Amino acid sequence: MLPLGDVIRRSLVASRSTVVLSVVSAALLLVVLLLPDLAKPLSGPSVVTAYHGRITALLDPHRPDPGGQGGGFLPDARVRLLEGPKTDHEIEAYLQGPGGQQDTNAYRVGEDVVVVFTRTADGSEMAAVSDRWRLPQLALLGIVFIVAVVLVGGWRGVRALLALALTIAIILRILIPLLVNGVPPIPVAIVLATAITILAIALTEGLSPHSVAAILGTAGALALTALLAAVVTSVAGFTNTLGSDLVFLQLPDGSGLDLRGLLLAAFMIGAIGVLDDVTVTQAAAVEQLGRQAGLTGRQLYASAFAVGRSHIAATVNTLFLAYAGASLPLLVLFAVGGQPTMMLLNGEAVSIEIVRTLVGSLGIVAAVPLTTVIAVWLTGRTPGTAEAQGRAATLLRRPPVTLLAGLLIVAGVTLVATLATSPLLGSVPRRALTPDQFGGTPPGESASPGASGSESATPEPSSSGEDIPIFVVGEAIPLFDANGTLGHVAVVSTDVQPAASGTGVAVLVEIRYAADRNLMVDPTAWVGVRLEGEVPAHSPPSGKTALAAGELKAGQSRTGWLAFDTPDAADTLLLDYRLFGTTLFSVQLY
């Protein structure tokens, strides 16, 4: 039993360490929040703005509109704006839901909502209620969470909350602006993920031997996760464009966002939390077994690894359930679609979640033995005396020295592995699908970034029928009429499935329209063209939303699929866009 003086002295040291770590956490959070905005400012006027409002009256939704706006009807709600330049003004707005698709009957008078203003091509604004205002409920839940963590966790809970706030601030203030600025996502994600790991563990656990072991185990497993995810993503040919509006994001240099790199960054950021939990627990198990049971060397490693095996089994299942829960609506949609199971698994949306789960699980499997080895070595409880081990070993076992040396080793191994696999990891810069590029710049000419609305010719076929503009998948294609830009269309992605007839394949094409003014969507305008002749479009199989005909209002968009049957997927296939029998442009699918 320790003397009372030693107990008091250790309590004072622990209290001083707790206060210092809390102050350091708060200071780092303040530094990150005070950083200048790393994102470059966007040029050009804002097309869509949103404000907080409150419904004051529900109007008759069937009042005809002589001007033809809102699908031929006048707005069906009166809203008082609670912020923005028109604060306390009442306006009339159309009732919508998220994405404009949700049933709007549940809106009530007095309910706080989000009011979206869309600027049309003639400079006027159209107001719509797009969603409910949920920030008060979220704030209340956040307060309950903070109080619970502090009451149960004490000062350690306070440090955990500060570490969480610091992690969120790094992602929002550093990671996302750098990605938007076009910085390569993979190195940014590796560096920031490692930094988040160091800060989160060091600020909650202190810089002790077991926390250093947890940091190095997480860093090593994270590097392995990044390399595996990069190789599998490249080999599997993931595009990460399926159903994503990020295909329209234009970087400051005019190029499109690296969606594949962004997918890899998401893999790494998502793996940090699970890896931190595994490594911290495993390092703590080593520390306790060495201290309480007096185990050393191989016995300590074997006992700790037995604990780690149970943790692996539980955590891998937890990881799968977390990803399955997040993707449950998508899985339900596919399940009721009636497609064969193998086709569902082959689809990019499901395949990405499978890779995310398997790669994250492999990271967990690697983290347990790696963390255990480092933690056992750091305890210094190996057979032999300190004199036999020498001064070098004693110096290397100091937490700061071990941390620095370990991070250098992980960085070196990662660099070598990245260079070795670089032929598989290369990506081709892609062009953004963004309305800012649709001033009508003819194919072959360059447009200055952000120069929207410049005068130029629309893609038109020559009088001889030759030199029809040909675009590729992922390129934005402007649509015009006599009064200027109508909007744009793009072939977002493609997929290949066995044809329903049992012979050949069905080439599935995902097409997205976005309207700057009133724009008519006509699926029959798309015609497949092979060397042997034309291929008519038909409805896609169940599980794929068919491209629906109809008119889009300014600011609206629509995405859907068309299918084209071909005898062989290797055949060259073009997609012609025809208006009144004239081909305006073509899209080369492959």
C-alpha positions as CSV (number, residue, x, y, z in Angstrom):
1,M,0.0,0.0,0.0
2,L,1.4,3.4,-1.0
3,P,2.1,6.0,1.7
4,L,-0.4,8.9,2.0
5,G,2.3,11.4,0.7
6,D,2.8,9.4,-2.5
7,V,-1.0,9.2,-3.1
8,I,-1.4,12.9,-2.7
9,R,1.6,13.7,-4.9
10,R,0.3,11.4,-7.7
11,S,-3.1,13.0,-7.4
12,L,-1.6,16.5,-7.7
13,V,0.4,15.4,-10.8
14,A,-2.6,13.9,-12.4
15,S,-4.7,17.0,-11.7
16,R,-2.0,19.2,-13.1
17,S,-1.7,17.0,-16.2
18,T,-5.5,17.1,-16.7
19,V,-5.7,20.9,-16.5
20,V,-2.7,21.3,-18.9
21,L,-4.2,18.9,-21.5
22,S,-7.5,20.7,-21.3
23,V,-5.9,24.1,-21.8
24,V,-3.8,22.8,-24.7
25,S,-6.9,21.3,-26.3
26,A,-8.8,24.5,-26.0
27,A,-5.8,26.5,-27.3
28,L,-5.4,24.3,-30.4
29,L,-9.2,24.5,-31.1
30,L,-9.0,28.3,-31.0
31,V,-6.0,28.3,-33.3
32,V,-7.8,26.2,-35.9
33,L,-10.9,28.3,-35.7
34,L,-8.9,31.5,-36.1
35,L,-7.1,30.3,-39.2
36,P,-7.8,32.4,-42.4
37,D,-10.3,30.9,-44.8
38,L,-8.3,28.4,-46.9
39,A,-11.0,28.1,-49.6
40,K,-10.6,30.5,-52.5
41,P,-13.5,32.8,-53.0
42,L,-16.0,31.9,-55.7
43,S,-16.6,34.3,-58.5
44,G,-19.9,35.3,-60.0
45,P,-23.3,35.8,-58.5
46,S,-25.0,33.3,-56.3
47,V,-27.7,31.3,-58.1
48,V,-29.4,29.9,-55.0
49,T,-29.7,31.4,-51.5
50,A,-31.5,30.1,-48.5
51,Y,-32.8,31.8,-45.3
52,H,-34.7,30.9,-42.2
53,G,-38.4,31.6,-42.3
54,R,-41.8,30.8,-40.7
55,I,-45.0,29.8,-42.4
56,T,-47.8,32.3,-41.7
57,A,-50.5,30.9,-44.0
58,L,-51.2,28.0,-46.3
59,L,-52.8,29.1,-49.5
60,D,-54.9,27.3,-52.1
61,P,-52.4,25.2,-54.2
62,H,-54.7,25.3,-57.3
63,R,-54.7,29.0,-58.1
64,P,-53.8,29.3,-61.8
65,D,-50.8,31.5,-62.6
66,P,-51.3,33.6,-65.8
67,G,-47.5,33.9,-66.1
68,G,-47.0,30.2,-66.3
69,Q,-44.6,30.0,-63.4
70,G,-44.6,27.2,-60.8
71,G,-46.1,24.6,-63.2
72,G,-49.0,26.9,-64.0
73,F,-50.1,27.6,-60.4
74,L,-49.4,30.4,-57.9
75,P,-47.5,29.8,-54.7
76,D,-49.3,27.8,-52.0
77,A,-47.8,29.3,-48.8
78,R,-47.1,32.7,-47.2
79,V,-43.8,32.9,-45.3
80,R,-42.3,35.5,-43.0
81,L,-38.5,35.7,-43.4
82,L,-36.6,35.7,-40.1
83,E,-33.2,36.5,-41.5
84,G,-31.5,38.0,-44.6
85,P,-32.0,41.2,-46.4
86,K,-35.8,40.8,-46.3
87,T,-36.1,40.1,-42.6
88,D,-39.7,40.4,-41.3
89,H,-41.1,40.7,-44.8
90,E,-43.8,38.3,-45.9
91,I,-43.5,36.6,-49.2
92,E,-45.4,33.9,-51.1
93,A,-43.5,30.6,-51.8
94,Y,-44.0,27.2,-53.3
95,L,-44.1,24.3,-50.9
96,Q,-41.5,21.6,-51.6
97,G,-39.5,19.1,-49.7
98,P,-35.8,18.1,-49.8
99,G,-34.9,17.7,-53.5
100,G,-38.4,19.0,-54.5
101,Q,-39.9,15.5,-54.2
102,Q,-41.2,15.1,-50.7
103,D,-44.9,15.2,-49.9
104,T,-45.7,18.7,-48.6
105,N,-49.0,18.1,-46.9
106,A,-47.4,17.9,-43.4
107,Y,-46.3,21.6,-43.3
108,R,-48.1,23.6,-40.7
109,V,-48.8,27.2,-40.0
110,G,-46.3,28.6,-37.5
111,E,-43.7,26.0,-38.5
112,D,-40.1,27.2,-39.0
113,V,-38.8,26.3,-42.4
114,V,-35.9,26.9,-44.9
115,V,-36.8,29.3,-47.8
116,V,-34.8,28.9,-50.9
117,F,-34.5,31.7,-53.5
118,T,-33.6,30.7,-57.0
119,R,-32.4,33.3,-59.5
120,T,-33.8,32.8,-63.0
121,A,-32.2,33.7,-66.2
122,D,-34.2,37.0,-66.5
123,G,-32.9,38.1,-63.1
124,S,-36.1,37.5,-61.1
125,E,-36.3,35.2,-58.0
126,M,-38.5,32.3,-57.3
127,A,-39.1,31.4,-53.6
128,A,-39.8,27.9,-52.3
129,V,-40.0,26.2,-48.9
130,S,-37.4,23.4,-49.3
131,D,-37.1,21.9,-45.8
132,R,-37.9,22.2,-42.1
133,W,-35.7,24.3,-39.7
134,R,-34.2,21.7,-37.4
135,L,-31.3,23.5,-35.7
136,P,-33.1,24.0,-32.3
137,Q,-33.7,20.3,-32.0
138,L,-30.1,19.5,-33.0
139,A,-28.8,22.0,-30.5
140,L,-30.9,20.5,-27.7
141,L,-29.6,17.0,-28.5
142,G,-26.1,18.4,-28.5
143,I,-26.5,19.9,-25.1
144,V,-27.8,16.6,-23.7
145,F,-24.8,14.8,-25.2
146,I,-22.3,17.3,-23.7
147,V,-23.9,17.1,-20.2
148,A,-23.9,13.3,-20.3
149,V,-20.3,13.0,-21.4
150,V,-19.1,15.5,-18.7
151,L,-21.1,13.9,-15.9
152,V,-20.0,10.3,-16.7
153,G,-16.5,11.1,-18.0
154,G,-15.4,13.9,-15.7
155,W,-12.3,15.8,-16.9
156,R,-11.5,13.0,-19.3
157,G,-14.9,13.6,-20.9
158,V,-14.2,17.3,-21.1
159,R,-10.9,16.5,-23.0
160,A,-12.8,14.1,-25.2
161,L,-15.3,16.8,-26.2
162,L,-12.5,19.2,-26.9
163,A,-10.8,16.6,-29.0
164,L,-14.0,16.0,-30.9
165,A,-14.5,19.7,-31.5
166,L,-10.9,20.0,-32.7
167,T,-11.4,17.1,-35.1
168,I,-14.6,18.7,-36.5
169,A,-12.8,22.0,-36.9
170,I,-9.8,20.4,-38.7
171,I,-12.2,18.7,-41.2
172,L,-14.3,21.8,-41.8
173,R,-11.6,24.5,-41.7
174,I,-8.7,22.6,-43.3
175,L,-9.5,19.3,-45.0
176,I,-12.6,20.4,-47.0
177,P,-11.1,23.8,-48.1
178,L,-8.0,22.1,-49.3
179,L,-10.0,19.5,-51.3
180,V,-12.1,22.2,-52.8
181,N,-8.9,24.1,-53.8
182,G,-7.8,21.1,-55.8
183,V,-5.0,19.8,-53.4
184,P,-4.6,16.0,-54.1
185,P,-7.0,14.3,-51.6
186,I,-4.9,11.2,-50.7
187,P,-1.8,12.9,-49.2
188,V,-4.0,15.6,-47.5
189,A,-6.2,12.9,-46.0
190,I,-3.2,10.8,-44.8
191,V,-1.5,13.8,-43.2
192,L,-4.6,15.2,-41.5
193,A,-5.9,11.8,-40.5
194,T,-2.6,11.1,-38.7
195,A,-2.7,14.6,-37.2
196,I,-6.2,14.0,-35.9
197,T,-5.1,10.7,-34.4
198,I,-2.2,12.2,-32.6
199,L,-4.3,15.1,-31.2
200,A,-7.3,13.0,-30.3
201,I,-5.3,10.3,-28.4
202,A,-2.7,12.6,-26.9
203,L,-5.2,15.1,-25.6
204,T,-7.4,12.5,-24.1
205,E,-4.8,10.0,-22.8
206,G,-1.7,12.1,-22.5
207,L,1.7,11.4,-24.0
208,S,2.3,8.1,-22.2
209,P,3.8,4.8,-23.5
210,H,0.3,3.2,-24.1
211,S,-1.0,6.3,-25.9
212,V,2.1,6.4,-28.1
213,A,1.6,2.7,-29.0
214,A,-2.0,3.5,-29.9
215,I,-1.0,6.4,-32.1
216,L,1.6,4.4,-34.0
217,G,-0.7,1.4,-34.3
218,T,-3.4,3.7,-35.7
219,A,-1.0,5.4,-38.1
220,G,0.4,2.1,-39.4
221,A,-3.0,0.6,-39.9
222,L,-4.3,3.8,-41.5
223,A,-1.4,3.8,-44.0
224,L,-2.2,0.2,-44.9
225,T,-5.9,1.1,-45.2
226,A,-5.1,3.9,-47.6
227,L,-2.9,1.8,-49.8
228,L,-5.4,-1.1,-50.0
229,A,-8.3,1.3,-50.7
230,A,-6.3,3.1,-53.4
231,V,-5.3,-0.2,-55.2
232,V,-8.8,-1.7,-55.0
233,T,-10.5,1.5,-56.0
234,S,-8.3,1.8,-59.1
235,V,-8.5,-1.9,-60.1
236,A,-12.3,-2.0,-59.6
237,G,-12.6,1.2,-61.7
238,F,-14.7,3.2,-59.2
239,T,-15.7,6.6,-60.4
240,N,-17.7,7.8,-57.3
241,T,-20.0,9.8,-59.6
242,L,-23.2,7.7,-59.0
243,G,-25.9,10.1,-57.8
244,S,-23.4,12.7,-56.7
245,D,-23.8,16.4,-57.3
246,L,-20.0,16.8,-56.7
247,V,-19.6,16.0,-60.5
248,F,-20.7,19.7,-61.0
249,L,-18.2,21.2,-58.6
250,Q,-15.6,23.3,-60.5
251,L,-12.2,23.9,-58.8
252,P,-10.5,27.3,-59.0
253,D,-8.4,26.1,-62.0
254,G,-11.5,25.1,-63.9
255,S,-11.0,21.4,-63.5
256,G,-13.4,19.0,-61.8
257,L,-13.0,17.6,-58.3
258,D,-11.0,14.3,-58.0
259,L,-13.9,12.1,-57.0
260,R,-11.9,8.9,-56.8
261,G,-9.4,10.6,-54.5
262,L,-12.3,12.1,-52.5
263,L,-13.6,8.5,-52.0
264,L,-10.3,7.4,-50.7
265,A,-10.1,10.3,-48.3
266,A,-13.6,9.4,-47.0
267,F,-12.3,5.8,-46.5
268,M,-9.5,7.0,-44.3
269,I,-11.4,9.6,-42.3
270,G,-14.1,7.0,-41.7
271,A,-11.6,4.4,-40.4
272,I,-9.9,6.7,-37.9
273,G,-12.6,6.4,-35.2
274,V,-12.8,2.6,-35.2
275,L,-9.0,2.3,-35.3
276,D,-8.6,4.7,-32.4
277,D,-10.9,2.7,-30.3
278,V,-9.2,-0.6,-31.1
279,T,-5.6,0.7,-30.6
280,V,-6.3,2.6,-27.4
281,T,-8.1,-0.4,-25.8
282,Q,-5.3,-2.7,-26.9
283,A,-2.5,-0.5,-25.6
284,A,-4.3,-0.1,-22.3
285,A,-4.7,-3.9,-22.1
286,V,-1.0,-4.4,-22.5
287,E,-0.3,-1.8,-19.8
288,Q,-2.7,-3.3,-17.3
289,L,-1.5,-6.9,-17.9
290,G,2.1,-5.8,-17.5
291,R,1.4,-3.8,-14.3
292,Q,-1.2,-6.0,-12.6
293,A,-0.2,-9.5,-13.7
294,G,3.5,-8.8,-13.9
295,L,3.8,-10.4,-17.4
296,T,6.8,-9.7,-19.6
297,G,7.9,-10.4,-23.2
298,R,6.2,-13.1,-25.1
299,Q,3.8,-13.9,-22.3
300,L,2.6,-10.3,-22.2
301,Y,2.2,-10.2,-26.0
302,A,0.3,-13.5,-26.0
303,S,-2.1,-12.5,-23.3
304,A,-2.7,-9.1,-24.8
305,F,-3.2,-10.5,-28.2
306,A,-5.8,-12.9,-26.9
307,V,-7.8,-9.9,-25.7
308,G,-7.3,-8.3,-29.1
309,R,-8.7,-11.2,-31.0
310,S,-12.0,-10.8,-29.2
311,H,-11.9,-7.1,-29.9
312,I,-11.3,-7.8,-33.6
313,A,-14.4,-10.0,-33.9
314,A,-16.6,-7.5,-32.2
315,T,-15.3,-4.4,-34.0
316,V,-15.5,-5.9,-37.5
317,N,-19.1,-6.7,-36.9
318,T,-19.7,-3.2,-35.5
319,L,-18.0,-1.7,-38.6
320,F,-20.2,-3.7,-41.0
321,L,-23.4,-2.8,-39.1
322,A,-22.4,0.9,-39.1
323,Y,-21.9,1.0,-42.9
324,A,-25.0,-1.2,-43.4
325,G,-27.1,1.2,-41.3
326,A,-25.9,4.2,-43.3
327,S,-26.7,2.5,-46.6
328,L,-29.9,0.8,-45.5
329,P,-32.2,2.9,-47.7
330,L,-30.1,2.2,-50.7
331,L,-30.0,-1.6,-49.9
332,V,-33.8,-1.6,-49.5
333,L,-34.2,0.1,-52.9
334,F,-32.1,-2.4,-54.6
335,A,-33.7,-5.4,-52.8
336,V,-37.2,-4.4,-54.0
337,G,-35.9,-3.8,-57.5
338,G,-35.9,-7.5,-58.3
339,Q,-32.3,-7.6,-59.8
340,P,-30.2,-10.7,-59.4
341,T,-28.0,-10.6,-56.3
342,M,-24.8,-10.8,-58.2
343,M,-25.8,-7.7,-60.2
344,L,-26.6,-5.8,-57.0
345,L,-23.2,-6.7,-55.6
346,N,-21.5,-5.6,-58.8
347,G,-23.1,-2.2,-58.9
348,E,-20.8,0.7,-57.9
349,A,-22.9,2.0,-55.0
350,V,-22.9,-1.4,-53.3
351,S,-19.4,-2.3,-54.3
352,I,-18.0,0.8,-52.7
353,E,-19.7,-0.1,-49.3
354,I,-18.3,-3.6,-49.6
355,V,-14.8,-2.3,-50.2
356,R,-15.2,0.2,-47.4
357,T,-16.1,-2.5,-44.9
358,L,-13.5,-5.0,-46.0
359,V,-10.6,-2.5,-46.2
360,G,-11.6,-1.0,-42.8
361,S,-11.7,-4.5,-41.3
362,L,-8.3,-5.3,-42.7
363,G,-7.0,-2.1,-41.0
364,I,-8.5,-3.3,-37.7
365,V,-6.9,-6.8,-38.1
366,A,-3.5,-5.1,-38.8
367,A,-3.8,-2.6,-36.0
368,V,-4.2,-5.2,-33.1
369,P,-0.8,-7.0,-33.5
370,L,1.0,-3.9,-34.5
371,T,-0.2,-2.0,-31.5
372,T,0.4,-4.9,-29.2
373,V,4.0,-5.3,-30.3
374,I,4.7,-1.6,-29.9
375,A,3.0,-1.4,-26.5
376,V,4.9,-4.5,-25.2
377,W,8.2,-3.0,-26.3
378,L,7.4,0.4,-24.8
379,T,6.7,-1.2,-21.4
380,G,10.3,-2.2,-21.1
381,R,9.2,-5.4,-19.3
382,T,11.3,-7.7,-21.4
383,P,13.6,-10.4,-20.1
384,G,17.0,-8.9,-19.1
385,T,18.0,-5.9,-17.1
386,A,18.1,-2.3,-18.1
387,E,21.9,-2.4,-18.2
388,A,21.8,-5.3,-20.7
389,Q,19.4,-3.4,-22.9
390,G,21.7,-0.4,-23.1
391,R,21.2,3.3,-23.2
392,A,20.0,3.3,-26.8
393,A,17.0,1.1,-26.0
394,T,16.2,3.2,-23.0
395,L,16.2,6.4,-25.0
396,L,14.0,4.9,-27.8
397,R,11.5,3.9,-25.2
398,R,10.8,7.5,-24.2
399,P,7.4,8.3,-25.6
400,P,8.3,11.5,-27.6
401,V,11.3,9.7,-29.2
402,T,9.3,6.6,-30.0
403,L,6.5,8.7,-31.5
404,L,8.8,10.6,-33.8
405,A,10.8,7.6,-34.8
406,G,7.7,5.6,-35.4
407,L,6.0,8.2,-37.5
408,L,9.1,8.6,-39.7
409,I,9.1,4.8,-40.3
410,V,5.5,4.8,-41.2
411,A,5.9,7.7,-43.5
412,G,8.9,6.1,-45.2
413,V,7.2,2.7,-45.7
414,T,4.1,4.5,-47.0
415,L,6.1,6.5,-49.5
416,V,7.9,3.5,-50.8
417,A,4.7,1.5,-51.1
418,T,3.0,4.4,-52.9
419,L,5.8,4.7,-55.4
420,A,5.7,1.0,-56.0
421,T,2.0,1.0,-56.7
422,S,1.9,4.4,-58.5
423,P,1.1,2.8,-61.9
424,L,-2.2,1.6,-60.4
425,L,-3.0,4.9,-58.6
426,G,-2.8,7.4,-61.4
427,S,-5.9,9.4,-62.2
428,V,-6.8,11.5,-65.2
429,P,-7.9,15.1,-64.5
430,R,-11.6,15.4,-65.1
431,R,-13.7,18.3,-66.3
432,A,-16.3,19.6,-64.0
433,L,-20.0,19.6,-64.8
434,T,-20.9,23.0,-63.6
435,P,-23.3,25.7,-64.8
436,D,-20.4,28.2,-64.6
437,Q,-18.9,26.6,-67.7
438,F,-22.0,26.9,-69.8
439,G,-21.6,30.1,-71.5
440,G,-21.5,28.2,-74.8
441,T,-17.8,27.8,-75.3
442,P,-17.4,25.7,-78.4
443,P,-15.6,22.4,-78.1
444,G,-11.9,22.8,-78.6
445,E,-11.8,26.3,-77.2
446,S,-10.9,27.1,-73.6
447,A,-13.1,29.2,-71.3
448,S,-11.7,31.2,-68.4
449,P,-12.7,29.8,-65.1
450,G,-15.8,31.3,-63.7
451,A,-16.6,33.2,-66.9
452,S,-20.3,32.3,-67.2
453,G,-22.6,33.9,-69.6
454,S,-19.9,34.7,-72.2
455,E,-21.1,35.0,-75.8
456,S,-20.1,32.1,-78.1
457,A,-21.6,29.6,-80.4
458,T,-23.7,26.7,-79.4
459,P,-22.5,23.3,-80.5
460,E,-24.2,22.8,-83.9
461,P,-23.7,20.4,-86.7
462,S,-22.2,21.6,-89.9
463,S,-24.4,21.9,-93.0
464,S,-22.7,18.8,-94.5
465,G,-23.5,16.7,-91.4
466,E,-19.9,16.4,-90.5
467,D,-17.9,17.8,-87.5
468,I,-20.6,17.1,-85.0
469,P,-19.2,17.9,-81.5
470,I,-18.3,14.8,-79.6
471,F,-18.2,14.8,-75.8
472,V,-17.1,12.1,-73.4
473,V,-18.7,10.8,-70.2
474,G,-18.4,13.3,-67.5
475,E,-18.3,16.4,-69.7
476,A,-20.9,19.2,-69.4
477,I,-22.8,20.0,-72.5
478,P,-24.6,23.3,-72.9
479,L,-28.2,23.5,-74.3
480,F,-29.3,26.7,-76.0
481,D,-32.2,28.3,-77.7
482,A,-32.6,31.6,-79.5
483,N,-32.7,33.5,-76.2
484,G,-29.5,32.1,-74.7
485,T,-28.5,29.3,-72.3
486,L,-31.3,26.9,-71.3
487,G,-29.1,24.8,-69.0
488,H,-26.8,21.8,-69.4
489,V,-26.9,18.0,-69.7
490,A,-24.3,15.4,-69.0
491,V,-23.8,11.7,-69.2
492,V,-22.8,11.1,-65.6
493,S,-21.9,7.4,-65.6
494,T,-22.5,4.1,-67.4
495,D,-23.1,0.5,-66.4
496,V,-23.3,-2.8,-68.3
497,Q,-25.7,-5.6,-67.4
498,P,-27.0,-8.8,-69.2
499,A,-29.8,-7.9,-71.6
500,A,-33.3,-8.9,-70.6
501,S,-33.6,-10.9,-73.9
502,G,-30.8,-13.2,-72.7
503,T,-28.4,-12.3,-75.5
504,G,-26.0,-9.5,-75.6
505,V,-25.8,-6.7,-73.0
506,A,-27.7,-3.7,-71.9
507,V,-25.6,-0.6,-71.7
508,L,-27.2,1.6,-68.9
509,V,-26.5,5.4,-69.2
510,E,-27.1,7.8,-66.3
511,I,-28.1,11.3,-67.7
512,R,-28.5,14.5,-65.7
513,Y,-30.2,17.7,-66.8
514,A,-29.8,21.0,-64.9
515,A,-31.9,24.0,-65.9
516,D,-30.9,27.7,-66.0
517,R,-34.3,28.6,-67.5
518,N,-37.3,26.5,-68.4
519,L,-35.9,23.3,-70.0
520,M,-37.7,20.4,-71.5
521,V,-36.4,16.9,-70.8
522,D,-37.0,14.5,-73.7
523,P,-35.7,11.0,-73.3
524,T,-36.5,10.2,-76.9
525,A,-33.9,12.7,-78.1
526,W,-31.2,10.2,-77.2
527,V,-30.3,7.5,-79.8
528,G,-27.5,5.0,-79.5
529,V,-25.3,4.6,-82.6
530,R,-23.1,1.6,-83.4
531,L,-21.1,0.9,-86.5
532,E,-23.8,-1.5,-87.6
533,G,-26.7,1.0,-87.1
534,E,-28.9,2.7,-84.6
535,V,-29.9,1.4,-81.2
536,P,-33.2,2.8,-79.7
537,A,-33.4,3.5,-76.0
538,H,-35.7,1.7,-73.7
539,S,-36.5,1.7,-70.0
540,P,-33.8,0.6,-67.6
541,P,-34.2,-2.6,-65.4
542,S,-35.8,-2.3,-62.0
543,G,-33.5,-0.6,-59.5
544,K,-32.6,2.1,-61.9
545,T,-34.7,5.2,-62.1
546,A,-35.8,5.9,-65.7
547,L,-35.2,9.3,-67.2
548,A,-38.6,11.0,-67.0
549,A,-39.8,13.4,-69.6
550,G,-41.1,16.8,-68.5
551,E,-40.3,20.5,-68.0
552,L,-37.7,21.7,-65.5
553,K,-37.9,25.2,-64.0
554,A,-34.9,27.4,-63.4
555,G,-32.6,25.9,-60.8
556,Q,-34.1,22.4,-61.0
557,S,-32.3,19.3,-62.1
558,R,-33.3,15.7,-63.0
559,T,-31.3,12.5,-63.2
560,G,-32.3,9.2,-64.8
561,W,-31.2,6.2,-66.7
562,L,-31.7,4.9,-70.3
563,A,-30.8,1.5,-71.6
564,F,-29.4,0.5,-75.0
565,D,-29.1,-3.2,-76.0
566,T,-26.0,-4.2,-77.9
567,P,-24.7,-7.7,-78.9
568,D,-21.3,-7.1,-77.3
569,A,-20.1,-4.7,-74.6
570,A,-16.9,-4.2,-76.5
571,D,-18.7,-2.6,-79.5
572,T,-18.1,1.1,-80.0
573,L,-21.2,3.0,-78.9
574,L,-22.0,6.7,-79.4
575,L,-25.0,8.5,-77.9
576,D,-26.6,11.0,-80.3
577,Y,-28.7,13.9,-79.1
578,R,-31.2,14.7,-81.8
579,L,-33.7,17.5,-82.1
580,F,-36.3,17.4,-84.9
581,G,-34.2,14.7,-86.6
582,T,-30.9,16.7,-86.5
583,T,-28.0,15.5,-84.4
584,L,-26.7,18.4,-82.3
585,F,-23.9,16.5,-80.6
586,S,-22.7,13.0,-79.6
587,V,-21.4,11.5,-76.4
588,Q,-18.8,8.7,-76.8
589,L,-19.6,6.0,-74.2
590,Y,-16.6,3.8,-75.0
